[in-house]
Amino acid sequence: MARGFIGYAADYLVLACEPAGMYCNQMVNLSSTPFKRTPAQKLFRFIAGIVIVGLIIWGLVAIPYDILREERARLYGEEVTSGLVLTVRTEDAGEYPGANLIIEYKYVDPDGYARRTEARLPDSLWKQYRPGTRLKVILVRGRPDMARIPDEVEPGFQVWLRELMN
C-alpha cells in the first residue's frame, strides 16, 4: 500500500524525536485544515486586535507633527537678529503655570520684511521685557516666519527634541 507524503513526514517526526529523548506524544497537525479555535479564543483575539489597532491610531494622532516640522526646519540652522517689544500683557496659562506674560514683538527678517509675533514668557521676566525694549530673536534659516526668543516658554517635548537633535 502506497503512503503519501504526510505519512512519511509523520514517521520522520516520530523517529527524529525518539532518539533524542524528547517526548513526542504531542499532537502534530500535518493536515491542510487549520486548528479550530474555541469561541472564547475568537472573542479574545477580536478584542485584542481592536485594542491594538486603537492604541496604534491613538499614538499616531497624539504625535505633535507641528513641533516635529518646526524642529526639523531648525536643523538647517538658525540666524540671530534683533527685535523690539511692542506690547506686554498677561493671560492665564493653564498649560504653562507661572508663564502668564505674553509679549508681542517685531523683528526684521534677512529679506528685509518686518514681522510681528508673540511669545509666552515666565512671570519673573516682566521687568526685562517692557514696551520699547530690544531683544534677541532667533530665526530658522530659510523660514524667517519661525522665530523664537531665548527665554520663551515652550512645550517640554519641543525642548527635549531640540536637545536630542543638537
MARMARZA-627635 format. One line per field, with one value per residue (C-alpha): x negated, y, z. Coordinates in Angstrom, 3 decimals, padded with zeros to 6 digits. Each point is the difference from the previous one (the first is absolute). Last residue first. Example, Ala and Ser with C-alpha at 12.3 -4.5 7.8 and 13.67 -1.06 7.14 Angstrom:
2
east: -013.670; 001.370
north: -001.060; -003.440
up: 007.140; 000.660
// end
This chain:
166
east: -021.722; 002.844; 000.703; -000.150; 002.524; 002.267; -000.063; 000.852; 002.824; 001.394; -000.079; 002.207; -001.563; -000.393; -001.982; -003.178; -002.271; 002.417; 001.735; 000.589; 001.506; 001.140; -003.630; 000.077; -003.209; -002.188; 002.265; -000.034; -001.253; 001.044; -002.099; 001.884; 000.235; 002.346; 002.612; 002.850; -001.392; -001.727; -002.517; 002.447; 002.527; -002.643; 001.183; 003.366; -001.584; 000.397; 002.532; -001.014; 001.890; -000.693; -000.484; -002.064; -001.841; -001.289; -003.624; -000.875; -002.148; 003.064; 000.855; 001.475; 003.149; 001.096; 003.184; -000.609; 002.004; -000.542; 002.042; -002.815; 000.152; 002.115; -000.312; 003.056; 002.531; -001.520; 002.068; -000.889; -002.235; -000.904; -003.060; -000.008; -002.485; -003.297; -002.623; -002.055; -003.565; -001.371; -001.531; -000.026; 000.806; -001.132; 001.293; 000.979; 002.488; 002.258; 000.213; 000.835; 002.942; 001.282; -000.171; 001.780; 002.804; 000.216; 000.831; 000.467; 003.277; 001.860; -002.584; 000.061; 003.816; 000.067; -002.521; 001.868; 003.303; -001.548; -001.345; 003.321; 002.044; -002.404; 000.112; 003.819; 000.075; -002.651; 001.878; 003.315; -001.518; -001.668; 003.300; 001.828; -002.494; -002.529; -000.133; -003.472; -000.598; 000.753; -002.896; -001.020; -003.315; 001.247; -002.316; 001.622; -002.406; -001.212; -003.435; -001.808; -003.603; -002.727; -002.048; 000.522; 003.809; 000.376; -001.394; 001.826; 003.373; -000.555; -001.148; 003.090; 002.225; -001.854; 000.367; 003.759; 000.318; -001.806; 002.468; -000.201; 000.340; 001.387
north: 069.095; -002.270; -001.396; 003.453; 001.270; -003.022; 000.470; 003.711; -000.799; -002.781; 002.302; 002.543; 003.439; 003.017; 002.732; 001.206; -000.327; 001.666; -001.866; 000.413; -002.098; 002.499; 000.301; -003.517; -000.409; 000.102; -000.238; 003.265; 000.766; 003.411; 001.962; 002.822; 003.766; 001.611; 002.485; -001.547; -001.705; -003.395; -000.177; 001.111; -002.746; -002.720; -001.748; -000.824; -002.520; 000.829; -000.724; 001.406; 001.943; 000.845; 002.921; 000.102; 002.746; -001.195; 000.746; -003.385; -000.843; 000.373; 003.216; -000.363; 001.043; -001.090; -000.898; -001.073; -002.476; -000.414; -002.762; -002.520; -001.200; -003.005; -001.002; -001.970; 002.124; 003.245; 002.966; 003.069; 002.899; 002.802; 001.669; 001.955; 001.024; -001.627; 000.678; -002.599; -000.922; -002.665; -003.437; -002.683; -003.672; -003.123; -002.703; -002.062; 002.722; -001.158; -003.458; 001.729; 001.800; -003.092; -002.105; 002.719; 000.148; -003.822; -000.247; -003.801; -000.801; -001.054; -002.673; -001.387; -000.090; -001.882; -002.566; -000.373; -000.562; -002.624; -001.838; 000.208; -001.213; -002.895; -001.011; 000.055; -002.220; -002.395; -000.342; -000.612; -002.660; -001.693; -000.014; -001.424; -002.896; -000.070; -002.782; -000.874; 000.502; -002.615; -000.946; -002.931; -000.366; 000.987; -001.588; -001.083; -000.301; -003.498; 000.833; 000.102; 000.689; -002.516; 000.960; -003.443; 000.392; 003.410; -000.709; -003.332; 001.561; 002.958; -002.298; -002.208; 003.093; 001.167; -003.420; 000.019; 003.579; -000.812; -002.709; -003.707; -002.648; -003.370
up: 018.891; -001.085; 003.475; 001.593; -002.553; 000.587; 003.771; -000.334; -002.399; 002.200; 003.017; -001.750; -000.374; 002.289; -001.740; 001.717; -003.068; -002.470; -002.771; -003.708; -002.746; -002.660; -001.059; -001.508; -002.043; 003.087; 003.043; 001.896; 003.519; 001.324; 002.521; 001.701; -000.056; 002.531; -001.270; 001.989; 003.135; -000.069; 002.861; 002.683; -000.858; 000.077; 003.196; -001.568; -002.354; -003.702; -002.746; -003.385; -002.643; -003.630; -002.343; -003.187; -001.819; -003.369; -000.903; -001.499; 003.039; 002.285; 001.827; 003.462; 001.845; 003.427; 001.828; 003.547; 002.039; 003.746; 001.662; 000.298; 003.614; -000.883; -003.671; -001.166; 001.852; -001.157; 001.126; -002.029; 000.825; -002.375; -001.470; -003.237; -002.681; 000.987; -002.672; -001.819; -000.717; -002.294; 000.478; -002.656; 000.433; -001.782; -002.335; 003.050; 000.907; -002.846; 001.625; 003.282; -001.577; -001.805; 003.177; 001.983; -002.565; -000.062; 003.711; 000.138; 001.815; -003.170; -000.829; 003.539; 000.099; -003.328; 001.281; 003.289; -001.816; -002.285; 003.057; 001.875; -002.996; -000.583; 003.677; -000.115; -003.102; 001.333; 003.315; -001.775; -002.247; 002.970; 001.917; -003.044; -000.109; -002.769; -002.572; -001.179; -003.712; -002.680; -002.268; 002.142; 001.776; 003.430; 002.549; 003.249; 002.874; 000.760; -001.188; 003.318; -000.804; 000.787; -003.026; -001.484; 000.189; -001.638; -003.453; -000.293; 000.844; -002.309; -002.816; 000.355; -000.252; -003.108; -001.615; 000.606; -001.214; -003.230; -000.923; 000.713; -002.663; 001.008
// end
